[in-house]
């Protein structure tokens, strides 16, 4: 049975001024697949993700997302969790709700999602009181509430200590698989890539996939 592709990128090129950041990139992502892209800082990994989600305009090539939705097909988890200090944990998570719900329904959904990431009872916590790992869990829950077809993870664990980074990679893989969400995770950490992904691709290999002798 043929696996459905949710993302296909062909001959993508992107430059900033005279700097050619991405030249002829090829990538495909299957439904429910988690791909890790491994490369050094500054190679263009974040530019790739920003282009997929539409925050950057590419110079050449195509980015095709197979989704029945016109919006919210792609979710994005930034390197540093973007949480709003004037809102508590529940308030931050509620921003990810894309469907209208009653207050009671919202409370039930938020409680269920916090339980899913082992943060029972954190609804009223101020975000300033959270550890780095807890803050990323909140950001992840908010990103996944929209049930994106593809979730982009832009080195979201890089600022955390080694043990927390490894634990979150394993946990995030479990959450993605449970929700049947495809994902692209970019990192410079080989072990982290292996822990989270079904398939690990070296950055350089994204430009040689279609080249044959």
N, C-alpha and C positions, 0 to 999 in steps of 0.2 A: 504494500500500500504506500503510495507516494505521500511524503510528508509535506504539509502545507508550509509555504514560506510566508512569514509575516513582515519581513524586511528584506529588501534587495537593493544593494548599492553597486552601481557600475560606473567605472572610469571617473570617479569623483576627484575633482581638482579644487584646491582652495589656496589662495595666496593673500598675504597682507602686504601691500606695497610691493617692494621688490623681493620679499621673502616668500618663496614657494613652500608652503607648509605641507600640503597634501597633493600628490601628483599621480593620478590613475589608480585610486583605491578601489578594490573589489571586496564586497562582503555580502553574505547572505545569512539570514537567521530564521530557523524553523520555529514553528509554533511550539511553545512550552520549552524551548531550548535556552540554556544559559551559556553564553559565550564570554570568556574573559580575553581581553586584549592586553598583552603584556609588552610594555615598552618603557623607556626611560622618561623622566620628567622633561617636558618641553618638546617632545617629538610630534605632538599634534593630536594626542588622544582626546583631550577635552574639546578641541576644535571639531573633531569628528562627531562627538555627542551633541555639541551645540548646533551643528549643522543638521543632524537628524531631527532634533526637536524644533528646528526652525529659528533658533536664535542667531544663526549665521546664514548668509546666502552663499551658495557654492558658485564657483566660476564656470564649472563644466561638469558634465555627467548627470546621473539621475539617482534620486533616492525615492524608492517606492515602498509605501507602507500599505499592507493589505489589511483593511479594516472596514467594517460597515459603518463606522462612526466618522463624522466630519471633524470632530474635536475630541480632545482627551484620549486619543489613541495611544499617545506616548507620554509616559511619566518620567520625571527627572529627579534624581537624588544627588544633590550637590556635595562637594568635598566637605564643606562646613555646613552643618544643619542650620537652615534658616527658620528660626522660631521667633515668634513675636512676643517680646517681654511683657506687653500689656495684657496678654492672654495667658491663662493657665494651660496646663497640658490638654485638658478637654477642649478648650477653645481653639488651640492650635490644630488639633486633630479634626475638629468640626469643619475647618476650612477646606478639607479634602472631600467633604460630602458633595456629590454632584446632583443628588436627587432631593427634592423637598421632603422633609420628614417632620413629624411633631417633636416637641421637646422630649417627650418620653421615648420616642423611637430613637432620637439622636443619642440620648443617654445610654440606651441599651446597646446600640452599635458601638459607641466609644468604649463602653465597658468590655464588650466582647473582643474588640480589637486590642485593647490593652492587656487583656488576659492572654491573648494569642502570643504576645511578645513578652510574657512574664512580667507585666507591670501592673498587676491588680492593685486597685486603690490609688492610682497616681492621678486621677482626674483633676483634683484641685491643687496639685503641686505647681509652684511657680517654676518656670523653665530655667531660671537662674540657679535653682537648687539641684538641677539634674547633672549627673556625670556625663562625660562625653559619649559614652556608650548608650546611656538612657536617652540623651537628646537625639542621637541618630535613630534609635528605635522609634521615637515619636515622629521624626521626619519620614521614616520609612512607612509607618502606618498611614500617615496622611497621604503620601504618594500613591499607596496601593488602594486607598479607599475609592479612588476613581476607576478602579479595575482596568488599568491600561492594558493594551495588547502587548506593548513593549515597555519595559522599565529600563532606563539608562542610569547606571551607577558610576558617578565620576569620582573615583578614589574616595568613597565616603568614609573609609576607616583609617586613612593614612595618618591622621593626627592623633590616633589613639595608641595606647600602649600595646605591646606585642600580643599579650594574652587576650586582651579585649578584642583586638583586631581579628585574631584567629577565631575566637568564639563567635563574633558577629558574622564572619564569613560563612561559617557552618550554619548558624541560625537563619541567615538570610536565604541561603540555598533552600533550606527546609520550607521557609515561608513562601518563596517563589514557586516551588514545586507543589505545595499545598494549594496555592491559588491558580496553578496552571498558567503562570505568567512568564512570557519570554523576557530575557534580559540580556543587556550588554554591560559588562563590568570591566572598567579599565583600571589598570594598576601597574606598578613597577615591582610588585612583590610576587615572585614565582609561587611561593607556598600558598599565599592568599588566593591566587588565581586557580590553583589546583583544588583548593578546598571548596570554592564556590561554583566552579564551572563544569559543564558537560564537555566543553571543548575549549582548549586554550590556543590562541593564535598569537604568534609573535608579530609585533608591529610591522617589521620588514616584510613578512610573508603576505600581508594584505595587498602588496603591490606586485607580487609575482605569481599569484594564483592562476592567471590566464596565460602566462608566458610559457611557451614550449619551444624546445630546441628544434 
